[in-house]
Amino acid sequence: MRYLQAFAAGTYTVTVTDAGGCTAETDVMVMEPRALATTMSSTALTCNGNGSGTATVNVIGGTLLNDTIATQGFDNDINR
């Protein structure tokens, strides 16, 4: 069995042959993932130092398991 990976976007013809020599053929379309896009929102602190403010970033597109990392000024846990 051959495993398929790292194909560029496009249409491919796949042929399957069984042990008896019978074949079946079909076209398969490989599509690019949607481009990454983000939306962001925030709420201000109600009192300096109480941790009531929020920062939210939503990521869509790309492939599964997008990962985000907060790099400046965050003291609290980041939910993934």
N, CA and C of each residue as an Amber inpcrd file, in Angstrom:
protein
   240
   0.8460000  -1.1720000   0.0000000   0.0000000   0.0000000   0.0000000
   0.8870000   1.2290000   0.0000000   0.5590000   2.1860000  -0.8180000
   1.2820000   3.4460000  -0.8630000   0.4670000   4.5130000  -0.1520000
   1.1350000   5.2930000   0.6720000   0.4750000   6.3740000   1.3970000
   0.6730000   7.6760000   0.6390000  -0.3640000   8.4630000   0.5900000
  -0.3190000   9.7220000  -0.1310000  -0.1370000  10.8640000   0.8550000
   0.7850000  11.7420000   0.5650000   0.9810000  12.9250000   1.3940000
   1.6970000  13.9890000   0.5820000   1.5570000  15.2240000   1.0110000
   2.2650000  16.3640000   0.4310000   1.9610000  16.5600000  -1.0540000
   0.6970000  16.4090000  -1.4390000   0.3070000  16.6690000  -2.8100000
  -0.0650000  18.1340000  -2.9530000   0.3060000  18.7320000  -4.0670000
  -0.1200000  20.0990000  -4.3650000  -1.6030000  20.0800000  -4.7170000
  -2.2570000  21.2290000  -4.5830000  -3.6670000  21.3220000  -4.9520000
  -3.8350000  20.9760000  -6.4250000  -4.9180000  20.2930000  -6.7350000
  -5.2020000  19.9140000  -8.1140000  -6.0630000  18.6680000  -8.1620000
  -6.3200000  18.1870000  -9.3640000  -7.1150000  16.9720000  -9.5520000
  -6.1910000  15.8370000  -9.9550000  -6.3480000  14.6990000  -9.2820000
  -5.5190000  13.5290000  -9.5290000  -6.4140000  12.3500000  -9.8710000
  -5.9270000  11.4730000 -10.7420000  -6.6270000  10.2370000 -11.0470000
  -6.0290000   9.1350000 -10.1840000  -6.9030000   8.4400000  -9.4270000
  -6.4760000   7.3610000  -8.5430000  -6.9750000   6.0500000  -9.1280000
  -6.0630000   5.0930000  -9.2880000  -6.4100000   3.7630000  -9.7770000
  -6.1000000   2.7440000  -8.6980000  -7.0870000   1.9020000  -8.3680000
  -6.9280000   0.8570000  -7.3630000  -7.0190000  -0.4830000  -8.0810000
  -6.0660000  -1.3720000  -7.7840000  -6.0530000  -2.7090000  -8.3880000
  -6.0960000  -3.7380000  -7.2750000  -7.0670000  -4.6730000  -7.3540000
  -7.1520000  -5.7100000  -6.3240000  -6.2670000  -6.8940000  -6.6820000
  -6.2190000  -7.8980000  -5.8140000  -5.3540000  -9.0630000  -5.9910000
  -5.7080000  -9.8460000  -7.2540000  -6.9580000  -9.7520000  -7.7050000
  -7.3750000 -10.4650000  -8.9100000  -7.1240000  -9.7060000 -10.1950000
  -6.5580000  -8.5110000 -10.0900000  -6.2580000  -7.7290000 -11.2760000
  -7.3850000  -6.7950000 -11.7090000  -8.4850000  -6.7750000 -10.9780000
  -9.5740000  -5.8600000 -11.3020000  -9.2000000  -4.4500000 -10.8540000
  -9.5710000  -3.4600000 -11.6580000  -9.2170000  -2.0830000 -11.3210000
 -10.4530000  -1.1980000 -11.2460000 -10.3080000  -0.1640000 -10.4860000
 -11.3130000   0.8960000 -10.4080000 -10.5480000   2.2100000 -10.4360000
 -11.1320000   3.2050000 -11.0770000 -10.4450000   4.4750000 -11.2370000
 -11.4100000   5.6210000 -10.9430000 -10.8980000   6.6530000 -10.2850000
 -11.7020000   7.8360000  -9.9940000 -10.7980000   9.0550000  -9.9120000
 -11.3820000  10.2290000 -10.0920000 -10.6410000  11.4760000  -9.9180000
 -10.8560000  11.9880000  -8.5080000  -9.7910000  12.5080000  -7.9180000
  -9.8350000  13.0570000  -6.5650000  -9.2920000  14.4770000  -6.6210000
 -10.0180000  15.4200000  -5.9950000  -9.5600000  16.8040000  -5.9710000
  -8.9190000  17.0970000  -4.6140000  -7.6820000  17.5780000  -4.6510000
  -6.9700000  18.0010000  -3.4510000  -7.0410000  19.5270000  -3.4270000
  -7.5560000  20.0760000  -2.3290000  -7.7280000  21.5270000  -2.2490000
  -6.7850000  22.1110000  -1.2110000  -6.3780000  23.3560000  -1.4330000
  -5.5610000  24.0840000  -0.4700000  -6.4210000  24.4350000   0.7330000
  -5.8350000  24.4610000   1.9320000  -6.6020000  24.9520000   3.0860000
  -6.8820000  26.4440000   2.9240000  -7.9320000  26.9010000   3.5770000
  -8.2280000  28.3330000   3.5510000  -7.0850000  29.1020000   4.1860000
  -6.8590000  30.3040000   3.7160000  -5.8070000  31.1430000   4.2870000
  -6.1280000  31.4380000   5.7520000  -5.0950000  31.5910000   6.5630000
  -5.2990000  31.9530000   7.9680000  -5.8930000  33.3520000   8.0670000
  -6.8280000  33.5050000   8.9590000  -7.4250000  34.8090000   9.2340000
  -7.6890000  34.8920000  10.7330000  -7.6660000  36.1040000  11.2660000
  -7.9070000  36.2840000  12.6940000  -8.9560000  37.3670000  12.9250000
  -9.6590000  37.2230000  14.0270000 -10.4860000  38.3030000  14.5470000
 -10.0420000  38.5220000  15.9850000 -10.0440000  39.7710000  16.4110000
  -9.5660000  40.0820000  17.7510000 -10.5670000  40.9870000  18.4710000
 -10.6510000  40.8020000  19.7950000 -11.4720000  41.6840000  20.6230000
 -10.8460000  41.7660000  22.0130000 -11.2280000  42.8030000  22.7530000
 -10.6890000  42.9580000  24.1020000 -11.6800000  43.7230000  24.9660000
 -11.5120000  43.5720000  26.2780000 -12.2430000  44.3940000  27.2450000
 -11.2170000  44.9730000  28.2050000 -11.4680000  46.1900000  28.6320000
 -10.5300000  46.8890000  29.5160000 -10.6480000  46.3830000  30.9540000
  -9.5970000  46.5780000  31.6980000  -9.6090000  46.2790000  33.1340000
 -10.6260000  47.1780000  33.8380000 -11.2810000  46.6380000  34.8590000
 -12.1470000  47.4800000  35.6800000 -11.3620000  48.1370000  36.8020000
 -10.2270000  47.5200000  37.1680000  -9.3580000  48.0790000  38.1960000
  -7.9520000  47.5390000  37.9380000  -6.9590000  48.4010000  37.9530000
  -5.5940000  47.9900000  37.6690000  -5.1600000  46.8500000  38.5940000
  -4.6950000  45.7720000  37.9960000  -4.1610000  44.6530000  38.7540000
  -5.1640000  43.5770000  39.1330000  -6.4590000  43.7560000  38.8240000
  -7.4190000  42.7290000  39.2540000  -7.6510000  41.6290000  38.2140000
  -7.0380000  41.7330000  37.0580000  -7.1520000  40.6610000  36.0690000
  -8.5030000  40.5610000  35.3940000  -9.2910000  41.6200000  35.3980000
 -10.6360000  41.5440000  34.8270000 -10.6710000  41.7880000  33.3200000
  -9.6030000  42.2820000  32.7270000  -9.5780000  42.5270000  31.2880000
  -9.4400000  41.2360000  30.5060000  -9.8170000  41.2930000  29.2460000
  -9.6860000  40.1130000  28.3810000  -9.0770000  40.5040000  27.0470000
  -8.4540000  39.5500000  26.4190000  -7.9890000  39.6680000  25.0300000
  -8.3400000  38.3570000  24.3560000  -9.0700000  38.4260000  23.2520000
  -9.4970000  37.2220000  22.5440000  -9.0320000  37.2950000  21.0950000
  -8.4180000  36.2180000  20.6180000  -8.0230000  36.1000000  19.2170000
  -8.6130000  34.8010000  18.6940000  -9.3970000  34.8770000  17.6340000
  -9.9370000  33.6870000  16.9740000  -9.1940000  33.4850000  15.6690000
  -8.7200000  32.2600000  15.4410000  -7.9750000  31.9240000  14.2310000
  -8.8100000  30.9430000  13.4220000  -8.9920000  31.2370000  12.1330000
  -9.6890000  30.3190000  11.2380000  -8.8170000  30.0520000  10.0210000
  -9.1300000  28.9760000   9.3210000  -8.3780000  28.6210000   8.1260000
  -7.1820000  27.7520000   8.4620000  -6.3170000  27.5850000   7.4980000
  -5.1290000  26.7570000   7.6880000  -5.4910000  25.2990000   7.8540000
  -4.6510000  24.5640000   8.5550000  -4.8910000  23.1540000   8.8220000
  -5.2150000  22.9830000  10.2970000  -5.6280000  21.8010000  10.6840000
  -5.9920000  21.5390000  12.0670000  -4.8240000  21.7800000  13.0120000
  -5.1740000  21.9840000  14.2620000  -4.2150000  22.1520000  15.3540000
  -3.4070000  23.4310000  15.2500000  -4.0840000  24.5250000  14.9000000
  -3.4130000  25.8220000  14.9980000  -3.0670000  26.0540000  16.4590000
  -1.9110000  26.6400000  16.7160000  -1.4720000  26.8940000  18.0740000
  -1.1690000  28.3790000  18.2150000  -1.5470000  28.9640000  19.3290000
  -1.2750000  30.3780000  19.5560000  -0.4310000  30.5360000  20.8080000
   0.4060000  31.5490000  20.8110000   1.2720000  31.8180000  21.9510000
   1.1900000  33.3100000  22.2630000   0.9080000  33.6450000  23.5190000
   0.9210000  35.0330000  23.9640000   2.3540000  35.3860000  24.3390000
   2.8610000  36.4940000  23.8060000   4.2790000  36.7780000  24.0080000
   4.5850000  37.9990000  24.8450000   3.5820000  38.8490000  25.1470000
   3.9130000  40.0490000  25.9070000   2.8380000  40.3740000  26.9330000
   3.2390000  40.5220000  28.1840000   2.3830000  41.0930000  29.1980000
   1.2660000  40.2250000  29.7400000   1.2930000  38.9280000  29.5490000
   0.2280000  38.0720000  30.0680000   0.7320000  37.3150000  31.2800000
   0.0570000  37.5090000  32.4250000   0.4370000  36.8190000  33.6470000
  -0.4680000  35.6240000  33.9340000  -1.6330000  35.5650000  33.3100000
  -2.6060000  34.5130000  33.5910000  -2.5200000  33.4020000  32.5600000
  -3.2530000  32.3130000  32.8290000  -3.2760000  31.1730000  31.9150000
  -3.8640000  31.5700000  30.5770000  -3.3810000  30.9470000  29.5400000
  -3.9020000  31.1230000  28.1860000  -4.6890000  29.8600000  27.8380000
  -5.9440000  30.0040000  27.4490000  -6.7550000  28.8610000  27.0190000
  -6.5170000  28.6120000  25.5420000  -6.3290000  27.3610000  25.1800000
  -6.1150000  27.0150000  23.7720000  -7.3500000  26.3750000  23.2250000
